[in-house]
Amino acid sequence: MMAQRAALSKAELEIARIVWSLGRATVRQVLEAMPPDRQVEYKTVQTFLRRLQAKGYLHARREGKTIHYRPRVRPTQVVRETVQDFLARLFDGEALPLVEHLIADRGLSTDEIAKLRALLNQLEAKQDDLHTR
């Protein structure tokens, strides 16, 4: 969980997402995969990759003169840990206040309401299933 790895900065997350999408990458490959509007130096990408390795998010393996980085943690795990940390810091670990805030602040389209209703129905069915066992 979050206690095992330091949280990612916005820039680190951007770099990690590129490595996740490529599966395995060198500094040069990450640099080339950066959005065109991002003016980032080679050394900066290299620094972020080293930080991600130090924080436990990436494996690094030297092959000749080149270091290849690959994910050590799945993106879904990072999302789970990040959301748990966010909930703990802002909402005392409770998910409902976050959902209420998002709905009040942003609203929901008719399609999103239907999807949310379907998710809630599935959750209710699971809970009913657990209570009838």
C-alpha positions as a printed NumPy array, in Angstrom:
array([[  0.   ,   0.   ,   0.   ],
       [  1.047,   3.645,   0.188],
       [  3.261,   2.975,   3.226],
       [  5.469,   0.756,   1.063],
       [  6.018,   3.245,  -1.764],
       [  6.184,   7.011,  -1.819],
       [  3.361,   8.69 ,  -3.724],
       [  3.959,   9.79 ,  -7.317],
       [  4.23 ,  13.394,  -8.369],
       [  2.275,  14.512, -11.44 ],
       [  5.419,  14.349, -13.618],
       [  6.414,  10.941, -12.252],
       [  2.942,   9.611, -12.99 ],
       [  3.2  ,  10.92 , -16.552],
       [  6.484,   9.046, -17.04 ],
       [  5.156,   5.89 , -15.341],
       [  2.115,   5.878, -17.642],
       [  4.39 ,   5.941, -20.67 ],
       [  6.393,   2.97 , -19.376],
       [  3.149,   1.114, -18.615],
       [  1.902,   1.722, -22.15 ],
       [  5.19 ,   0.65 , -23.733],
       [  5.718,  -2.295, -21.39 ],
       [  9.477,  -1.796, -21.474],
       [ 11.352,   1.365, -22.352],
       [ 14.666,   3.17 , -22.456],
       [ 15.104,   6.83 , -21.572],
       [ 15.101,   7.666, -25.286],
       [ 11.862,   5.728, -25.913],
       [ 10.112,   7.497, -23.034],
       [ 11.357,  10.859, -24.298],
       [ 10.037,  10.095, -27.797],
       [  6.665,   9.043, -26.38 ],
       [  6.19 ,  12.311, -24.489],
       [  3.454,  14.607, -25.816],
       [  4.842,  16.969, -28.476],
       [  3.911,  20.043, -26.442],
       [  6.07 ,  18.852, -23.521],
       [  9.594,  20.199, -23.84 ],
       [ 11.518,  17.812, -21.608],
       [ 15.26 ,  17.181, -21.59 ],
       [ 16.785,  13.713, -21.819],
       [ 18.404,  14.13 , -18.386],
       [ 15.048,  15.077, -16.85 ],
       [ 13.397,  11.903, -18.145],
       [ 16.394,   9.921, -16.92 ],
       [ 16.043,  11.477, -13.449],
       [ 12.329,  10.655, -13.274],
       [ 12.945,   7.063, -14.349],
       [ 15.591,   6.689, -11.638],
       [ 13.194,   8.145,  -9.06 ],
       [ 10.468,   5.732, -10.134],
       [ 12.915,   2.865,  -9.76 ],
       [ 14.03 ,   4.104,  -6.319],
       [ 10.396,   4.415,  -5.196],
       [  9.697,   0.829,  -6.279],
       [  7.488,   1.54 ,  -9.287],
       [  9.936,   0.35 , -11.976],
       [ 12.576,  -2.343, -12.485],
       [ 15.763,  -1.332, -14.263],
       [ 18.018,  -3.67 , -16.178],
       [ 21.241,  -2.734, -17.905],
       [ 21.765,  -4.276, -21.321],
       [ 25.109,  -3.167, -22.634],
       [ 25.24 ,   0.599, -22.248],
       [ 21.457,   0.98 , -22.181],
       [ 19.143,   0.727, -19.196],
       [ 15.717,  -0.752, -19.867],
       [ 12.876,   0.072, -17.486],
       [  9.759,  -1.998, -17.002],
       [  6.836,  -1.741, -14.598],
       [  7.199,  -3.263, -11.171],
       [  3.659,  -2.266, -10.147],
       [  0.442,  -2.552, -12.171],
       [ -1.378,   0.7  , -12.991],
       [ -4.526,  -0.579, -11.258],
       [ -2.56 ,  -1.032,  -8.04 ],
       [ -1.203,   2.515,  -8.259],
       [ -4.718,   3.865,  -8.869],
       [ -6.034,   1.911,  -5.874],
       [ -3.242,   3.163,  -3.59 ],
       [ -3.548,   6.753,  -4.828],
       [ -7.318,   6.819,  -4.333],
       [ -6.998,   5.279,  -0.862],
       [ -4.412,   7.903,   0.086],
       [ -6.596,  10.681,  -1.356],
       [ -9.671,   9.433,   0.53 ],
       [ -7.704,   9.162,   3.768],
       [ -6.321,  12.681,   3.471],
       [ -9.442,  14.517,   2.325],
       [-12.445,  12.429,   3.387],
       [-11.315,  10.463,   6.467],
       [-11.206,   7.312,   4.332],
       [-14.877,   7.506,   3.36 ],
       [-15.838,   7.101,  -0.304],
       [-19.417,   8.438,  -0.14 ],
       [-18.465,  12.057,   0.652],
       [-16.179,  12.033,  -2.406],
       [-18.956,  10.676,  -4.626],
       [-21.393,  13.248,  -3.227],
       [-18.892,  16.03 ,  -3.872],
       [-18.249,  14.918,  -7.45 ],
       [-21.947,  14.673,  -8.236],
       [-22.744,  18.043,  -6.656],
       [-19.752,  19.759,  -8.266],
       [-19.821,  18.239, -11.732],
       [-23.239,  16.691, -12.154],
       [-23.998,  13.548, -14.118],
       [-25.306,  12.981, -17.625],
       [-28.305,  10.715, -18.201],
       [-25.938,   8.001, -19.426],
       [-23.731,   8.344, -16.343],
       [-26.783,   8.141, -14.06 ],
       [-27.831,   4.923, -15.799],
       [-24.332,   3.45 , -15.365],
       [-24.22 ,   4.49 , -11.721],
       [-27.665,   2.983, -11.132],
       [-26.505,  -0.294, -12.743],
       [-23.391,  -0.345, -10.525],
       [-25.506,   0.263,  -7.428],
       [-27.921,  -2.508,  -8.458],
       [-24.974,  -4.916,  -8.854],
       [-23.654,  -3.924,  -5.438],
       [-27.072,  -4.459,  -3.85 ],
       [-27.393,  -7.862,  -5.52 ],
       [-23.977,  -8.905,  -4.167],
       [-24.927,  -7.784,  -0.654],
       [-28.276,  -9.572,  -0.858],
       [-26.408, -12.68 ,  -1.987],
       [-24.089, -12.482,   1.037],
       [-27.01 , -12.068,   3.453],
       [-28.939, -15.062,   2.087],
       [-26.044, -17.52 ,   2.468]])
